[in-house]
């Protein structure tokens, strides 16, 4: 909660009650504290001036120590010692009392010289203190230094954080979303359908435009979040609850229009990140490189719909794969060659636009074509294509391990 309001306080200023605001209170406190510092500096300076006065009297005694001893010794009455010292050395009463109180063992040249040598340092200190008293800036600097030291010794970290105006996020209460099971379908041309299990049981055959067909399908819930990756290195985030339930006989929502995509932008892959964004995405590029990016790299604190820089644009994208647990994948090139590698060889990255690492070394005129899970391939002689380190060239694809051979056998 935050509120702003005017406030006044009843305070005593120099014994007089006054009603002051916060700014006036701070000004009065600063003036009072500055006065306190001034009085303290004056007190220290006065003490040093008194000491200097005594040392000046002692300096006169240094001219004839024997005479001082003689005056003290030959004076018959104690009350006459001070006046006799004042007359004998031309010093005042305070200086004479100081000399008279010196112990006999200290009335020697070494002791007196040591004390007299303090005179120069005292004069410098007194001059500095006088300059401080005459300088409001220096008095305030003493106040600042003392407050800083007090904060260092006794300060504690803030128990509440300061939120600045540009950091405030506008809270928009979300409507309650009914969560129920749904099946979703994404077509190759970007049409998207959300169908309930009951509706799907009544009619399971999906309708598509001529030349279009199924690209991906998921079983999930109506409240789930979904991300759509496009061929412009961008990703659009939304929730399935924003799509109307439909039937298998309908074409569905055209995503470029539904999500207000850029002109000519097309959806190429969909991902359900889940509430904790567990797992990773594998991006395979035509130049033979692959990037493993943690799904957490796409997690945002605000409800941002569009993220730019979803993956690297340094090379054409060949395919995207969701990775929930490390497994073996088969990589195909246009030569055609194939290699099988374990995804544990790819180190995860948190930067979405990472260029990745080389997986397959390619001859100049060939490109990485596609990637499949090993169990989804017809490869029988797996050891021929399996590699233990990356990058690797792979092996030429034999006829018995190719998709074409499998299709011929089915025919």
N, C-alpha and C positions, 0 to 999 in steps of 0.2 A: 504494500500500500504506500502511496505517496501523496503528500498534501503540502501546500504552501500557505502560510498564514502570517499576519503581522503579530508581533509580540512586544510587550513592554514589561520591565521589571522594576520593582521598588528597591532601590539600593541607597546606601549611605555614602555620600561623597564629602570628605572632610567634615564628617559629623552632621551633615545636612541631608535629609532624605530627598531623593530625586527619583523621577520616573524616566528611565532610559531604555532605548532600544539596544539591540545586540551590538551594532556598530559603535554607538556611543559608549557602551560599557567597555568595549575593547580599547577605545581611545583613552578612556579614563584609567583603565588598568595599565596601559602602556605608559601613561604619564606618571602614575604612582610608582610603577616599577622602575622607571628611569630615574625618578627622584631618589628612590632607595639606593640604586647603584651610585648615584652622585654622592650621597651622604657617606656611603661606605668608602668610596675612593678618597673623599675629603678626610675621613677619619684616618685612613692609612697614611695619607700625605702628611697630616698633622703629626702623627707619631714619628715619622721619619724626620720631619723638621725639628722636632724636639730633640731627637737623638743627635742630629747634626749640630744643634746648638751646644749640646754637652761636649761633643768631640772637639768643637772649636775651642772651648775652655780648656780641655785636656791638652790641646795643641800648645797653648800658652805655657802650661806647666812643663811641657817638654823642653822649653828654653832653659829652665833652671830647676831640675828635679831636686837638687840639694836644698835650694832655697825653700821649696814647698815643704820638705821634710823638717827643715829648721823651724819654719813658722808653726807647724803643727806641734813640734816637740817643745818649743820654748814658750808657747802660749800657756799661761797659768790657768785660765778658766776656759772650760769647754765652750761656753757661749761666745767667746771671743775668737774662736778658730775660724769661723766663717767670715766675719768681717775682716780679719787680718789677711785671709787668702784673697778676698775681694780687693783689698788695698794693695797687696803685694804684687798681684798679677793683672789687675785691671779687668777682672771678670765679674759677672753678676752673681746674685745670691744662689740661683739654681745651679750654675756651673760650679760655684764654690762648694755647695753641699754635695754635689756629685764627686768632686775631687776628694773631699774629706771622708767620704764613705768607702773609698778604695782601700782594699786591704793592704797592709804594710808590705806583704810579699809581692804585691803587684805594682808597687811604686818603683818601677825600674824602666829603663829606656826601651827594652824589648817589648814589654807589655803595652806601654803607651804608644810606641810606634805602630804596633799591630792594630791598635784601635784607631789611631789617627789616619791610617791608610784606608779606612773604610769611608773616609770623607768624600772622595771623588765619586765612588759608586753611589753613595747616598744622594749626592747632588744631581747625578744623572737620573736616578729614580724619581726624585722630587720634581725635576723638570718634566719628565714623562707624565707623571700624575697630574701636574698642572695643565699640561696640554690636553689630557683626557677630560679634565673638568671643563675646559673651554671649548671642547669639540662635541656637539650633540651627536655627530656621526659615530665617534668612538664610543660614546656612552651607549648608544643603541647597539653597536656591534658587540659590546660586552653582554648586553641583554640577550642578543641572538645566540651567542656562544654558550651562555649558561642554559638557555632553553634547549639547545641542541644536545648538550651534554646530559641534561636531565632526561630528554627523550631517549638517548642512547642507553642510559643506566636503568631507567625505570619504565621505558616504553614497552608496550605489548602490541602484537599484530592486531589489525582491525578485526573485530568480531562480526562486522557486517561489511559487505562489499559495496563499492560505489558504482552505480550503474549510470552511465552517461546517456544523454538523450539519443545519440546516434546508435546506441547499442540496444535500445528498447525494441522488442519485437511485438507487433500488434497481435494480440490473442484473438483468434477467431474460433468460436465454439463450433466444433464439428457436429454435424447431425449424427444421431445414432444410426449405425449401419447394421442391418440385419445380416448375420453371418450364417451362411448355409453352403452346402457343397455345390460346386459347379464344375463343368468341363469347359475348357477354353480351347479355341482352335485359331491358329494363325495361318493364313494362306501365303503362298509365294509372292503374290502381288500386293500384300499388305491389308487384306480384309481380316477382320477379327470378330469372332463370335463367342458369346458366353451363354452356355446352355445348361439348364438344370438336369440332374440325372433322370427325373421323371419325364421331362420332355424328350430327352435323348432316347429313352426306352421306347417311346411311341414312334419315333422316326430317327433311325441312326444314320441314314445316308445323307452325307453333307453335299450341299449345293455350292458350286463354284462357277465363276465365269469361264468361258471357253479359253483353254490354254492355261488356266490357273489350277492350283491343287494345294494339298495340305503341305505345310512347312513344319509346323510344330503343334503339339497338343499337350495339355496338362490337366491333371485333376487337382483341384485346390478348393479354396473357399471364397465367398463373395467379398470378404474384407481384406483379402491379400493384396500386397503391393506387387506391381509388375513393372519391369523396365524394358523398353524397346530400343534396341541399338539400330542406328541407321548407317547408310553408306556415306554420310557426311561427317563421320567421326563424332557423332553426337548421340546422347541417350536421353530418352523421354521417360519420366517416372510418373506413374499414376496408380490408381487403385481400381480393382475390378468392379467395385461398387459404382464407379462412374459410368459403367457400360450397362445398357439395358439388357435384360434377359431376352434371348431370341430363340429361334427354332432352327433346326438343321436345314430347313427348306429356304432360309433367308441367306443373303450374301454376307450380312453382318456390317459392322462399321468399317469405313475406309479410314485407316489410321492417319495417313497424311492430312486428311481434312479434320478428323476428330481431334487430333493433338496439335493442330495448327502448325504443321511442319513447314520448313522452308520449301520454296518452289523446286520441284524436281527431286525432293528428298524421299528415299524409300527405306522401309523397314527391312532389316536383314536377319534379326535375331531377337528373341524375347527371353527374359529371365525372370523367374520368381525368386527374389533374394531371401525371402523369409524374414521373420521378425528380428533375427540376430545377424543377418548378413553373413552367414557362415559359408565357407567354401571359397572358390576362386573361379576366375574366367581365364581361359586360354585363347589368346589371339594368335592365329597363324597367318603369316604374311607371304606374299608371292615370292619374295626374295629369299625364302628359306628360314627366316627368323621366326621365333615364337616368344610371346610375352605372357607371363603368369601374373595376373593382377588379383589381389585379394578383393573380394566383394565389398569389404568394409571401405574401400576407396570410393565407393559410390554412395555411401551413407551420408546424409545431410541432416543438420539440425532443424532447418526450416523446410517448409513445404515447397521446395523448388521443383518445378516440372521439367525443366530442360537443363542438361549439363553439357557444356561444350568440352572438347578434349577428352572424349570417352575412351579413345585409344589412339595409338600413334598414326600419323598421316605420312610417315616417311616412305612407306611402301604400300602397294595395294593390298587390301585385306583378302585372304583366301577363305578363311572360315573362323567361326567362334565356337568354343565348346565350354560347357559348364563342367566344373570339376569339384565334386564333393569329397572324393577320396582318391589317393594316388592309384594309378592303374597303368596298363600298357596301351599305347596308341599306335596305329599304323598311319604313316605319313606317305602320301603319294605325290609324285611329280609328273609333269607332262612328258617325260622322256620315253617310256615310263619307267620309273624306279620306285622302290618302296623301302622304307625302313621302319623297324619297330623299336620304340624306346619307352622307358618308364618315366612317368611324369615327375618322379622324385628328382630327376636330373635338372629340372627347371626350378630355380630359386624364386620364391614369391616376391613381388614388388608391391609397394603401396602407391607408386606414382602411376596414374592412369595412362600417361602418354609415353611410357617407357618403350624404347625401340625393340626390346627383347634381346635374346641371344640366338646365335646361329644354331639351327637344329639340323638342317639338311644343306650340304654343299651342292650347288647346282652348276651345270655347264651354262655358258652365256645365253643360249637361246631357249633355255627351259625354265619353268617356274614351278613352285609348289602349288599343287592343284587342290587337294582336299585332305582331310584327316578323319579317321574313323576309329571307334573303339575296336580293339583287336578281335573281340568276340563277335563283332558284326561284320567281319571280313571273311572272304572265302580262302584266306591264306592257309595252306596245309603245312608247308615246310617253313615253320616260323623261325627256326634257328638261322636260316639263310639271311633273313632280313633284320634280325635282332642285333642291336648295338649296345655297348656298355658305356660309351662316352659320346659326348656331342661336341662339335658337329660331326656328321658322318655323311658319306655319299649314298649309303644304302646299296641295294642290289637291283639289277635289272629284273623287272617283274616277269616271272614265267607265266606261260599260258594257263597252266593248271591252277595258279594262284590269283588269276585276274577275275574281275567281275564279268567280263564278256564270256569267259569259259563257263562260269556258273550259270549264266543266262542260257547258254547253248544247251547245257545239260538239262535245265528245267524244261526247255522247249521239246 
